[in-house]
Amino acid sequence: MAGNLRKKCTGETGATVDMLEAAELGDFDPSLACYFKCVMEKGGVMKKDGKINFKLLSKMMPQSFRHIGTEMLDECRGVDGSDKCDKAFNFNKCMYNSNPVAYFVI
């Protein structure tokens, strides 16, 4: 599923693999905002109204990652933005800042 989301959303937004790999290392290009929104919406974790479904995000995590992932999610629950793209971007930056070692980009 993750590979399919990446393929669809890079095609729709023009994000490149290099940009995604840079984000995994903390270099967040602002043009990735709508890529993150695309992945979150198509993955079902961002609702049409822009709310993030934290319960679903938590359930999607592998069991071995759940403890760390839940801490990251808890830290980022209050993230907002001027629109859905901005919110998705801010959420991903928050997740990275919460735990740079555990953060990854779909």
JOKAVEN-V631971 format. One record per backbone hydrogen bond with DSSP energy under -0.5 kcal/mol. CO is the residue of the C=O (numbers start at 1). NH is the residue of the N-H. E is the energy in kcal/mol with one decimal. If there is no record, write none. Layout:
CO_NH_E + CO_NH_E
This chain:
1_5_-2.3 + 2_6_-2.4 + 3_7_-2.3 + 4_8_-2.5 + 5_9_-2.8 + 6_10_-2.5 + 7_11_-1.8 + 8_12_-2.0 + 9_13_-1.9 + 10_14_-2.3 + 16_20_-2.1 + 17_21_-2.8 + 18_22_-2.2 + 19_23_-1.9 + 20_24_-1.6 + 21_25_-0.6 + 22_25_-1.0 + 22_27_-2.6 + 23_26_-1.9 + 26_28_-1.1 + 27_29_-0.9 + 29_32_-2.6 + 30_33_-1.6 + 32_36_-2.5 + 33_37_-1.9 + 34_38_-2.4 + 35_39_-2.5 + 36_40_-2.4 + 37_41_-3.0 + 38_42_-2.8 + 39_43_-1.8 + 40_45_-2.0 + 40_46_-1.5 + 41_44_-1.3 + 45_53_-3.0 + 47_50_-2.4 + 51_47_-3.1 + 52_54_-1.3 + 53_57_-2.1 + 54_58_-2.4 + 55_59_-2.0 + 56_60_-1.9 + 57_61_-0.6 + 58_61_-0.9 + 62_65_-1.8 + 62_66_-1.0 + 63_66_-0.7 + 65_69_-3.1 + 66_70_-2.7 + 67_71_-1.6 + 68_72_-2.1 + 69_73_-2.7 + 70_74_-2.7 + 71_75_-1.8 + 72_76_-1.1 + 73_76_-0.6 + 74_77_-0.8 + 76_79_-1.4 + 83_87_-2.5 + 84_88_-2.4 + 85_89_-2.4 + 86_90_-2.7 + 87_91_-2.5 + 88_92_-2.2 + 89_93_-2.4 + 90_94_-2.3 + 91_95_-2.6 + 92_96_-2.3 + 93_97_-2.8 + 94_98_-2.3 + 95_99_-1.7 + 99_102_-0.5 + 99_103_-1.8
